[in-house]
Amino acid sequence: MPEISLELTPEEQRLLETIRQQQGLETQDQAAEWLVKQRLKGSSLKLTGRNRALHAVGGPRK
């Protein structure tokens, strides 16, 4: 999967740090990924009316 880098404001970094601590994650990158997944799940639910599993294409299914 391609890597991207974002320039974050101090406020955005504080938000990611708060989320990292609340979710028990190790890095702010993981917190950002968690936020994206939550947004995708919410959008999927609104679109289809059903929950959809999110996993990497070609990755192991759980």
N, C-alpha and C positions, 0 to 999 in steps of 0.2 A: 504494500500500500504506500502511495507517495506520502512523503512527509511535507508538511507546510509549517511555516513559522509566522507568528503574528506579533505585531508590536502592540503591547497592552499598556493601557494607562495604569497609573497606580491604583485607581479605584477598581478597575477590572482585576488587577492582581489580588487586591484585598478580597474581592468577591470569590475568586477561585480558591484562595486560601481558606476562606470560611467554608466553602463547599467541600474542599478536601478534608478538613477536620471533621465536619458533620458526617461525611460518608465513610470516614476511616480509610481514605486513599493515601497513597505514598507520595504522589507528585501532583503538581498543578496541571500537568498534561493529562493525567488521569481524570482530574476534576473537569477539565474542558471536554474530554471524551464523554464523561458521564452526562454532562449537560446536553451535548449533541444527541446522545441516545435517548434521553428523556424527551427532548423536543421531537425527535423522529417518532417515538412511540405515541406521543400525544397527537401528532399530525396523522399518523396511520389510523389511530382510533377514530378521529373525526372523519377521516375520509372513508373508511370501510365499515365503521361501527364494530370492529373486532380488534382484539389485540393481535399483534404479529410478533413473532420471534425475530430478534435482530442478531445476526451472527455474520462473521466474515465469509465472503463467498469462497467456497472451497475449503473452508475451515471445518473443524469437527463440530458436529451438532451435539447438543446436550439434551 
